[in-house]
Amino acid sequence: MSSASEPALFRSGLIAIVGRPNVGKSTLLNCLIGQKVSIVSRKAQTTRHRIVGVRTDPGAQFVFVDTPGFQTEHRNALNRSMNRAVTSALAEVDVVFLVVEAGRFGAEDQKVVDLLPSDARVLLVVNKVDLLADKTKLLPFIEKLAAVYPFAEIVPVSAERGTQVQALVNAASAYLPEGTPMFAEDDITDRSERFLAAEFLREKLFRLLGDEIPYGLAVEIERFEQEGALRRIHAAVIVDRPGYKGIVIGKGGERLKRIASEARQDLETLFQGKVFLEVWVKVRGGWADDERALKSLGYE
């Protein structure tokens, strides 16, 4: 039994959030840290990078690594880059959150399970339980998955509503190693403001373009300047075909204006200051299958 004079135990560690595309990994990350740092849309492949989110509680610091959805078809260099982000995250962390959708477990989910290291501490996060029409099917679904892998814990949650997310945090804390904090108490991410600006703009492109443009677009921040509380951001939207340029801009430039306006509003909330955002469109054919182009856009 410890004496009252001994310091309280502190835990600190890395937790990878993995799963197939569109299971709600980024929504879960944002909920876990209480602020938006990872972009969200209904489209698969929204998350393309490893995004780190930091949560510091009185007894523990959780460093969450949100990964892209694992791509089962290696069609181009971008997909290969995203899969490298998943596998490298799994090799470096203390705990893994495998996120699946309540009531749905298929071949894509199994391929992510097959990537899990044999010695990993894996918590199965059954997300979107609020969308499961017949709640009596939840327990049989969980029992079925318990036979798939020796999960340390199984926690049903709704990341969208925040249901059971605190229970997930409590469960994860027991598996973190003892250690000192890796980040300052008020840090929420290791990503730069420049990176976040590109991501928030890309989110609006995905949301407001619908299915008109597939995944052949990216965002490049060409200038990022700060003058006191004001940030001046000059960004280029990269498309891989000339025909996509007009779609992004829209009639009379209205669509691009709306995309930029909504991104600016989100960035002002994030940065807690005024943002001047200028956005234009460039054509760069084949960028998603060009290793050098991907590196210049921040892909590993």
Helices and strands as residue ranges (DSSP letters): E 11-18, H 25-33, E 51-57, E 60-66, H 77-92, E 95-101, H 107-115, E 121-127, G 129-131, G 135-137, H 138-146, E 153-156, H 165-173, H 193-209, E 217-227, E 230-239, H 242-249, G 251-253, H 254-271, E 275-283, G 287-289, H 291-296
